[in-house]
């Protein structure tokens, strides 16, 4: 590997589709990378001018290794196929990013955890790690799920843009810039809310996140224990399966409730992934909705 290789931006939609095909060809072992790319490609197909999304790689090598680094506002998604050259490519590519604002690195595959952990430690950037379990329900099984809602008390339909503030206000990962992030997820991705028919109050929701996974599953306290979380998972799983996709989510080591739910729903664990949080420079601006508007 030549150390002088500089980052390049993948702008061509056909190149992105070729990259996605590399991951799809590797089957279940690379399904997280495939679904992440598939999600972002679908966004570029809907709106080619995505102001705050950049996809970086190294020239010449990405067609073999599948290396990508997706910078999406304050988030960073990094992946490469599990091949001998991948570790060296990551060691060359990652330091070339702008780390000044810090990142939430999401969906880092277990295969590259040691390489990236050592690199971030060497760069004195790492401030936190969460390990998560990747679980899957196959398309074939998801198509069989029951999505009926027998209670006359509830109604269900996709979320509105205005309801992003409700989701953001409760989300455990809420922070600077997350409201705009959620608004875009609602606009672009499959999602579902459950409402009280009597008042129209939103009481539960689930949204397909930017990695292509089921995420932000939440039921308000007064309505738990009534099967609403299961219903939401079934509804979105059927939608994704109907579009030809397997259904994935990732669950933190510390989230025993979600682990129990997805075990009950017979999702199969297929691997591990990580979230890293990195430092920002003292003189850099924190990403915020106001900063996004200014840029």
C-alpha atoms as a printed R data frame, in Angstrom:
    type eleno elety resid chain resno       x       y       z
1   ATOM     1    CA   UNK     A     1   0.000   0.000   0.000
2   ATOM     2    CA   UNK     A     2   1.401   3.369  -0.981
3   ATOM     3    CA   UNK     A     3   1.231   5.812   1.920
4   ATOM     4    CA   UNK     A     4   0.841   8.788  -0.429
5   ATOM     5    CA   UNK     A     5  -2.677   7.702  -1.431
6   ATOM     6    CA   UNK     A     6  -5.054  10.550  -0.654
7   ATOM     7    CA   UNK     A     7  -8.767  10.356   0.006
8   ATOM     8    CA   UNK     A     8 -11.151  10.700  -2.880
9   ATOM     9    CA   UNK     A     9 -14.886  11.352  -2.798
10  ATOM    10    CA   UNK     A    10 -17.293   8.883  -4.372
11  ATOM    11    CA   UNK     A    11 -19.760  11.100  -6.226
12  ATOM    12    CA   UNK     A    12 -20.813   8.897  -9.110
13  ATOM    13    CA   UNK     A    13 -24.003   6.957  -8.365
14  ATOM    14    CA   UNK     A    14 -22.861   4.058 -10.554
15  ATOM    15    CA   UNK     A    15 -19.638   3.783  -8.535
16  ATOM    16    CA   UNK     A    16 -21.710   3.672  -5.355
17  ATOM    17    CA   UNK     A    17 -23.861   0.927  -6.827
18  ATOM    18    CA   UNK     A    18 -20.708  -1.025  -7.736
19  ATOM    19    CA   UNK     A    19 -19.525  -0.630  -4.157
20  ATOM    20    CA   UNK     A    20 -22.862  -1.878  -2.852
21  ATOM    21    CA   UNK     A    21 -22.632  -4.901  -5.161
22  ATOM    22    CA   UNK     A    22 -19.311  -5.912  -3.539
23  ATOM    23    CA   UNK     A    23 -21.014  -6.120  -0.167
24  ATOM    24    CA   UNK     A    24 -24.079  -7.893  -1.485
25  ATOM    25    CA   UNK     A    25 -21.877 -10.527  -3.146
26  ATOM    26    CA   UNK     A    26 -20.436 -11.387   0.279
27  ATOM    27    CA   UNK     A    27 -23.857 -12.333   1.623
28  ATOM    28    CA   UNK     A    28 -24.750 -12.402   5.294
29  ATOM    29    CA   UNK     A    29 -21.193 -11.647   6.458
30  ATOM    30    CA   UNK     A    30 -21.407  -8.145   4.945
31  ATOM    31    CA   UNK     A    31 -25.111  -7.430   5.242
32  ATOM    32    CA   UNK     A    32 -24.552  -4.418   7.529
33  ATOM    33    CA   UNK     A    33 -22.287  -2.752   4.969
34  ATOM    34    CA   UNK     A    34 -24.694  -3.616   2.183
35  ATOM    35    CA   UNK     A    35 -27.716  -2.133   3.933
36  ATOM    36    CA   UNK     A    36 -25.829   1.014   4.967
37  ATOM    37    CA   UNK     A    37 -24.778   1.668   1.378
38  ATOM    38    CA   UNK     A    38 -28.212   0.754   0.088
39  ATOM    39    CA   UNK     A    39 -29.763   3.317   2.401
40  ATOM    40    CA   UNK     A    40 -27.467   6.153   1.357
41  ATOM    41    CA   UNK     A    41 -27.766   5.284  -2.324
42  ATOM    42    CA   UNK     A    42 -31.548   5.493  -2.003
43  ATOM    43    CA   UNK     A    43 -31.163   8.968  -0.487
44  ATOM    44    CA   UNK     A    44 -28.941  10.134  -3.343
45  ATOM    45    CA   UNK     A    45 -31.447   8.718  -5.808
46  ATOM    46    CA   UNK     A    46 -34.190  10.773  -4.155
47  ATOM    47    CA   UNK     A    47 -32.096  13.908  -3.785
48  ATOM    48    CA   UNK     A    48 -28.677  13.975  -5.530
49  ATOM    49    CA   UNK     A    49 -27.544  17.142  -3.722
50  ATOM    50    CA   UNK     A    50 -27.104  15.872  -0.170
51  ATOM    51    CA   UNK     A    51 -25.365  18.854   1.381
52  ATOM    52    CA   UNK     A    52 -24.089  17.258   4.576
53  ATOM    53    CA   UNK     A    53 -23.185  13.758   3.341
54  ATOM    54    CA   UNK     A    54 -19.792  12.817   1.910
55  ATOM    55    CA   UNK     A    55 -18.593   9.322   1.005
56  ATOM    56    CA   UNK     A    56 -14.809   8.941   1.004
57  ATOM    57    CA   UNK     A    57 -12.470   6.147  -0.037
58  ATOM    58    CA   UNK     A    58  -8.938   5.595  -1.361
59  ATOM    59    CA   UNK     A    59  -8.452   5.666  -5.140
60  ATOM    60    CA   UNK     A    60  -7.606   2.491  -7.033
61  ATOM    61    CA   UNK     A    61  -8.240   0.109  -4.131
62  ATOM    62    CA   UNK     A    62 -11.902   0.469  -3.217
63  ATOM    63    CA   UNK     A    63 -13.150  -1.757  -6.042
64  ATOM    64    CA   UNK     A    64 -11.406  -4.679  -4.328
65  ATOM    65    CA   UNK     A    65 -11.557  -3.827  -0.632
66  ATOM    66    CA   UNK     A    66 -14.905  -2.019  -0.571
67  ATOM    67    CA   UNK     A    67 -13.435   0.662   1.707
68  ATOM    68    CA   UNK     A    68 -15.860   3.480   2.479
69  ATOM    69    CA   UNK     A    69 -16.133   6.249   5.057
70  ATOM    70    CA   UNK     A    70 -19.512   7.989   5.116
71  ATOM    71    CA   UNK     A    71 -19.519  11.351   6.893
72  ATOM    72    CA   UNK     A    72 -23.085  12.354   7.691
73  ATOM    73    CA   UNK     A    73 -23.178  15.504   9.800
74  ATOM    74    CA   UNK     A    74 -21.716  14.376  13.149
75  ATOM    75    CA   UNK     A    75 -21.818  10.655  12.285
76  ATOM    76    CA   UNK     A    76 -19.163   8.512  10.639
77  ATOM    77    CA   UNK     A    77 -19.747   5.049   9.160
78  ATOM    78    CA   UNK     A    78 -16.611   3.069   8.252
79  ATOM    79    CA   UNK     A    79 -16.366  -0.327   6.609
80  ATOM    80    CA   UNK     A    80 -14.269  -2.521   4.347
81  ATOM    81    CA   UNK     A    81 -14.446  -6.130   3.263
82  ATOM    82    CA   UNK     A    82 -12.615  -8.554   5.522
83  ATOM    83    CA   UNK     A    83  -9.513  -8.929   3.367
84  ATOM    84    CA   UNK     A    84  -5.797  -8.748   4.151
85  ATOM    85    CA   UNK     A    85  -5.343  -5.242   2.749
86  ATOM    86    CA   UNK     A    86  -8.217  -3.664   4.696
87  ATOM    87    CA   UNK     A    87  -6.332  -2.906   7.912
88  ATOM    88    CA   UNK     A    88  -3.576  -1.013   6.109
89  ATOM    89    CA   UNK     A    89  -6.097   0.904   4.029
90  ATOM    90    CA   UNK     A    90  -7.948   1.962   7.168
91  ATOM    91    CA   UNK     A    91  -4.701   3.088   8.796
92  ATOM    92    CA   UNK     A    92  -3.988   5.275   5.760
93  ATOM    93    CA   UNK     A    93  -7.500   6.603   5.176
94  ATOM    94    CA   UNK     A    94  -8.889   7.394   8.616
95  ATOM    95    CA   UNK     A    95  -6.266   9.975   9.715
96  ATOM    96    CA   UNK     A    96  -7.064  11.996   6.592
97  ATOM    97    CA   UNK     A    97 -10.572  12.822   7.798
98  ATOM    98    CA   UNK     A    98 -11.348  16.070   9.607
99  ATOM    99    CA   UNK     A    99 -11.649  15.012  13.257
100 ATOM   100    CA   UNK     A   100 -11.980  18.541  14.624
101 ATOM   101    CA   UNK     A   101 -15.669  18.330  15.587
102 ATOM   102    CA   UNK     A   102 -15.483  14.748  16.777
103 ATOM   103    CA   UNK     A   103 -17.627  11.923  15.433
104 ATOM   104    CA   UNK     A   104 -20.112   9.380  16.563
105 ATOM   105    CA   UNK     A   105 -18.742   6.365  14.678
106 ATOM   106    CA   UNK     A   106 -21.653   3.997  14.156
107 ATOM   107    CA   UNK     A   107 -21.789   0.411  12.914
108 ATOM   108    CA   UNK     A   108 -18.053  -0.310  13.061
109 ATOM   109    CA   UNK     A   109 -17.728  -4.023  12.193
110 ATOM   110    CA   UNK     A   110 -16.118  -6.396  14.673
111 ATOM   111    CA   UNK     A   111 -13.633  -7.476  11.973
112 ATOM   112    CA   UNK     A   112 -12.087  -3.968  12.019
113 ATOM   113    CA   UNK     A   113 -12.579  -3.147  15.694
114 ATOM   114    CA   UNK     A   114  -8.989  -3.856  16.771
115 ATOM   115    CA   UNK     A   115  -7.473  -1.874  13.887
116 ATOM   116    CA   UNK     A   116  -9.689   1.169  14.421
117 ATOM   117    CA   UNK     A   117  -9.457   1.030  18.220
118 ATOM   118    CA   UNK     A   118  -5.649   1.058  18.096
119 ATOM   119    CA   UNK     A   119  -5.628   3.859  15.536
120 ATOM   120    CA   UNK     A   120  -8.023   6.114  17.472
121 ATOM   121    CA   UNK     A   121  -6.069   5.461  20.670
122 ATOM   122    CA   UNK     A   122  -2.811   6.371  18.936
123 ATOM   123    CA   UNK     A   123  -4.426   9.571  17.624
124 ATOM   124    CA   UNK     A   124  -5.692  10.357  21.153
125 ATOM   125    CA   UNK     A   125  -9.266  10.663  19.902
126 ATOM   126    CA   UNK     A   126 -11.229   7.895  21.593
127 ATOM   127    CA   UNK     A   127 -13.554   8.815  24.462
128 ATOM   128    CA   UNK     A   128 -16.129   6.021  24.528
129 ATOM   129    CA   UNK     A   129 -17.073   2.601  23.124
130 ATOM   130    CA   UNK     A   130 -20.372   0.694  23.081
131 ATOM   131    CA   UNK     A   131 -20.562  -2.887  21.827
132 ATOM   132    CA   UNK     A   132 -23.742  -3.994  20.061
133 ATOM   133    CA   UNK     A   133 -25.183  -7.260  18.781
134 ATOM   134    CA   UNK     A   134 -26.383  -7.361  15.177
135 ATOM   135    CA   UNK     A   135 -29.558  -9.439  14.841
136 ATOM   136    CA   UNK     A   136 -31.431 -10.427  11.702
137 ATOM   137    CA   UNK     A   137 -34.728 -11.819  10.512
138 ATOM   138    CA   UNK     A   138 -34.662 -13.148   6.973
139 ATOM   139    CA   UNK     A   139 -36.911 -11.685   4.329
140 ATOM   140    CA   UNK     A   140 -38.738 -14.993   4.010
141 ATOM   141    CA   UNK     A   141 -39.552 -15.096   7.733
142 ATOM   142    CA   UNK     A   142 -40.437 -11.408   7.912
143 ATOM   143    CA   UNK     A   143 -43.030 -11.801   5.169
144 ATOM   144    CA   UNK     A   144 -44.930 -14.223   7.436
145 ATOM   145    CA   UNK     A   145 -45.281 -11.788  10.347
146 ATOM   146    CA   UNK     A   146 -48.702 -10.816  11.678
147 ATOM   147    CA   UNK     A   147 -49.229  -7.052  11.408
148 ATOM   148    CA   UNK     A   148 -52.855  -6.822  12.537
149 ATOM   149    CA   UNK     A   149 -53.787  -4.360  15.265
150 ATOM   150    CA   UNK     A   150 -56.894  -5.713  16.959
151 ATOM   151    CA   UNK     A   151 -57.346  -2.945  19.561
152 ATOM   152    CA   UNK     A   152 -59.919  -0.267  18.603
153 ATOM   153    CA   UNK     A   153 -58.023   2.119  20.910
154 ATOM   154    CA   UNK     A   154 -55.120   2.650  18.516
155 ATOM   155    CA   UNK     A   155 -54.463   3.912  15.038
156 ATOM   156    CA   UNK     A   156 -51.199   3.724  13.122
157 ATOM   157    CA   UNK     A   157 -49.586   5.516  10.186
158 ATOM   158    CA   UNK     A   158 -46.183   6.988   9.205
159 ATOM   159    CA   UNK     A   159 -44.789   9.868  11.232
160 ATOM   160    CA   UNK     A   160 -45.017  13.495  10.152
161 ATOM   161    CA   UNK     A   161 -42.059  15.887   9.961
162 ATOM   162    CA   UNK     A   162 -43.496  17.863  12.881
163 ATOM   163    CA   UNK     A   163 -43.293  14.776  15.095
164 ATOM   164    CA   UNK     A   164 -39.497  14.630  14.751
165 ATOM   165    CA   UNK     A   165 -39.284  16.923  17.777
166 ATOM   166    CA   UNK     A   166 -41.205  14.398  19.890
167 ATOM   167    CA   UNK     A   167 -38.868  11.579  18.850
168 ATOM   168    CA   UNK     A   168 -35.798  13.753  19.389
169 ATOM   169    CA   UNK     A   169 -36.972  14.827  22.826
170 ATOM   170    CA   UNK     A   170 -37.032  11.231  24.084
171 ATOM   171    CA   UNK     A   171 -34.203   9.626  22.059
172 ATOM   172    CA   UNK     A   172 -31.364   8.370  24.277
173 ATOM   173    CA   UNK     A   173 -28.809   9.642  21.702
174 ATOM   174    CA   UNK     A   174 -30.285  13.134  21.567
175 ATOM   175    CA   UNK     A   175 -27.711  15.862  21.091
176 ATOM   176    CA   UNK     A   176 -26.616  18.775  18.960
177 ATOM   177    CA   UNK     A   177 -27.830  18.246  15.411
178 ATOM   178    CA   UNK     A   178 -30.068  15.241  16.061
179 ATOM   179    CA   UNK     A   179 -33.368  16.974  15.274
180 ATOM   180    CA   UNK     A   180 -32.423  17.591  11.629
181 ATOM   181    CA   UNK     A   181 -31.095  14.051  11.449
182 ATOM   182    CA   UNK     A   182 -34.455  12.631  12.591
183 ATOM   183    CA   UNK     A   183 -36.431  14.926  10.287
184 ATOM   184    CA   UNK     A   184 -34.505  13.516   7.333
185 ATOM   185    CA   UNK     A   185 -35.056   9.918   8.468
186 ATOM   186    CA   UNK     A   186 -38.792  10.537   8.628
187 ATOM   187    CA   UNK     A   187 -38.749  12.137   5.182
188 ATOM   188    CA   UNK     A   188 -36.722   9.412   3.458
189 ATOM   189    CA   UNK     A   189 -37.076   6.121   5.342
190 ATOM   190    CA   UNK     A   190 -39.741   3.629   6.356
191 ATOM   191    CA   UNK     A   191 -41.252   4.531   9.722
192 ATOM   192    CA   UNK     A   192 -44.409   3.942  11.704
193 ATOM   193    CA   UNK     A   193 -46.191   5.597  14.599
194 ATOM   194    CA   UNK     A   194 -48.991   4.334  16.832
195 ATOM   195    CA   UNK     A   195 -51.569   6.879  18.007
196 ATOM   196    CA   UNK     A   196 -54.481   7.069  20.404
197 ATOM   197    CA   UNK     A   197 -57.611   7.305  18.308
198 ATOM   198    CA   UNK     A   198 -59.348   9.392  20.971
199 ATOM   199    CA   UNK     A   199 -56.778  12.204  21.061
200 ATOM   200    CA   UNK     A   200 -54.341  11.623  18.185
201 ATOM   201    CA   UNK     A   201 -51.430  11.444  20.658
202 ATOM   202    CA   UNK     A   202 -48.314   9.715  19.340
203 ATOM   203    CA   UNK     A   203 -47.520   6.966  21.861
204 ATOM   204    CA   UNK     A   204 -45.042   4.680  20.072
205 ATOM   205    CA   UNK     A   205 -42.788   4.667  17.004
206 ATOM   206    CA   UNK     A   206 -40.040   2.927  15.084
207 ATOM   207    CA   UNK     A   207 -37.876   4.343  12.274
208 ATOM   208    CA   UNK     A   208 -35.490   2.733   9.814
209 ATOM   209    CA   UNK     A   209 -32.181   4.433  10.574
210 ATOM   210    CA   UNK     A   210 -29.407   5.589   8.266
211 ATOM   211    CA   UNK     A   211 -27.615   2.220   8.457
212 ATOM   212    CA   UNK     A   212 -30.724   0.569   7.041
213 ATOM   213    CA   UNK     A   213 -31.581  -0.966  10.425
214 ATOM   214    CA   UNK     A   214 -34.675  -0.819  12.595
215 ATOM   215    CA   UNK     A   215 -34.032   1.915  15.144
216 ATOM   216    CA   UNK     A   216 -35.450   4.448  17.611
217 ATOM   217    CA   UNK     A   217 -38.034   1.904  18.788
218 ATOM   218    CA   UNK     A   218 -39.921   3.515  21.655
219 ATOM   219    CA   UNK     A   219 -43.210   3.056  23.527
220 ATOM   220    CA   UNK     A   220 -44.292   5.662  26.069
221 ATOM   221    CA   UNK     A   221 -44.333   4.368  29.642
222 ATOM   222    CA   UNK     A   222 -48.125   4.325  30.123
223 ATOM   223    CA   UNK     A   223 -48.584   2.019  27.111
224 ATOM   224    CA   UNK     A   224 -45.877  -0.574  27.667
225 ATOM   225    CA   UNK     A   225 -46.716  -4.235  28.127
226 ATOM   226    CA   UNK     A   226 -49.453  -4.110  25.477
227 ATOM   227    CA   UNK     A   227 -47.512  -5.582  22.546
228 ATOM   228    CA   UNK     A   228 -46.980  -2.269  20.744
229 ATOM   229    CA   UNK     A   229 -43.215  -2.673  20.351
230 ATOM   230    CA   UNK     A   230 -43.750  -6.084  18.782
231 ATOM   231    CA   UNK     A   231 -46.408  -4.676  16.470
232 ATOM   232    CA   UNK     A   232 -44.104  -1.888  15.286
233 ATOM   233    CA   UNK     A   233 -41.249  -4.305  14.629
234 ATOM   234    CA   UNK     A   234 -43.604  -6.583  12.684
235 ATOM   235    CA   UNK     A   235 -45.010  -3.701  10.628
236 ATOM   236    CA   UNK     A   236 -41.653  -2.308   9.558
237 ATOM   237    CA   UNK     A   237 -40.194  -5.773   9.053
238 ATOM   238    CA   UNK     A   238 -43.006  -6.649   6.666
239 ATOM   239    CA   UNK     A   239 -42.478  -3.378   4.767
240 ATOM   240    CA   UNK     A   240 -38.738  -3.976   4.363
241 ATOM   241    CA   UNK     A   241 -39.217  -7.612   3.438
242 ATOM   242    CA   UNK     A   242 -41.788  -6.579   0.861
243 ATOM   243    CA   UNK     A   243 -39.097  -4.374  -0.689
244 ATOM   244    CA   UNK     A   244 -36.781  -7.395  -0.923
245 ATOM   245    CA   UNK     A   245 -34.643  -6.826   2.177
246 ATOM   246    CA   UNK     A   246 -33.669  -8.857   5.202
247 ATOM   247    CA   UNK     A   247 -34.411  -7.063   8.474
248 ATOM   248    CA   UNK     A   248 -31.602  -5.983  10.799
249 ATOM   249    CA   UNK     A   249 -31.157  -4.127  14.024
250 ATOM   250    CA   UNK     A   250 -28.330  -3.708  16.501
251 ATOM   251    CA   UNK     A   251 -28.745  -3.869  20.270
252 ATOM   252    CA   UNK     A   252 -26.391  -2.600  22.958
253 ATOM   253    CA   UNK     A   253 -24.845  -4.974  25.491
254 ATOM   254    CA   UNK     A   254 -26.575  -2.908  28.198
255 ATOM   255    CA   UNK     A   255 -30.076  -3.014  26.678
256 ATOM   256    CA   UNK     A   256 -31.516  -6.154  28.244
257 ATOM   257    CA   UNK     A   257 -35.099  -5.173  27.390
258 ATOM   258    CA   UNK     A   258 -34.442  -4.945  23.643
259 ATOM   259    CA   UNK     A   259 -32.342  -8.106  23.732
260 ATOM   260    CA   UNK     A   260 -35.265  -9.982  25.282
261 ATOM   261    CA   UNK     A   261 -37.768  -8.512  22.785
262 ATOM   262    CA   UNK     A   262 -35.817  -9.434  19.663
263 ATOM   263    CA   UNK     A   263 -35.023 -12.885  21.050
264 ATOM   264    CA   UNK     A   264 -38.753 -13.372  21.597
265 ATOM   265    CA   UNK     A   265 -39.372 -12.215  18.023
266 ATOM   266    CA   UNK     A   266 -36.832 -14.841  16.833
267 ATOM   267    CA   UNK     A   267 -34.238 -12.514  15.363
268 ATOM   268    CA   UNK     A   268 -30.930 -14.360  14.933
269 ATOM   269    CA   UNK     A   269 -27.632 -12.868  16.111
270 ATOM   270    CA   UNK     A   270 -25.177 -12.661  13.213
271 ATOM   271    CA   UNK     A   271 -22.315 -10.570  14.582
272 ATOM   272    CA   UNK     A   272 -21.009  -7.701  16.672
273 ATOM   273    CA   UNK     A   273 -20.539  -4.032  15.921
274 ATOM   274    CA   UNK     A   274 -19.379  -0.949  17.811
275 ATOM   275    CA   UNK     A   275 -20.131   2.705  18.367
276 ATOM   276    CA   UNK     A   276 -17.137   4.934  19.124
277 ATOM   277    CA   UNK     A   277 -17.304   8.537  20.250
278 ATOM   278    CA   UNK     A   278 -14.318  10.732  19.559
279 ATOM   279    CA   UNK     A   279 -13.043  14.024  20.934
280 ATOM   280    CA   UNK     A   280 -13.539  17.385  19.306
281 ATOM   281    CA   UNK     A   281 -10.904  20.086  19.220
282 ATOM   282    CA   UNK     A   282 -11.368  22.783  21.866
283 ATOM   283    CA   UNK     A   283 -11.595  25.545  19.255
284 ATOM   284    CA   UNK     A   284 -14.083  23.751  16.975
285 ATOM   285    CA   UNK     A   285 -17.825  24.322  16.831
286 ATOM   286    CA   UNK     A   286 -20.138  21.556  18.030
287 ATOM   287    CA   UNK     A   287 -22.412  20.365  15.269
288 ATOM   288    CA   UNK     A   288 -25.865  21.840  15.796
289 ATOM   289    CA   UNK     A   289 -29.046  22.486  13.870
290 ATOM   290    CA   UNK     A   290 -28.120  26.176  13.809
291 ATOM   291    CA   UNK     A   291 -24.660  25.430  12.432
292 ATOM   292    CA   UNK     A   292 -26.193  23.229   9.750
293 ATOM   293    CA   UNK     A   293 -28.498  26.032   8.675
294 ATOM   294    CA   UNK     A   294 -25.547  28.416   8.462
295 ATOM   295    CA   UNK     A   295 -23.554  26.015   6.293
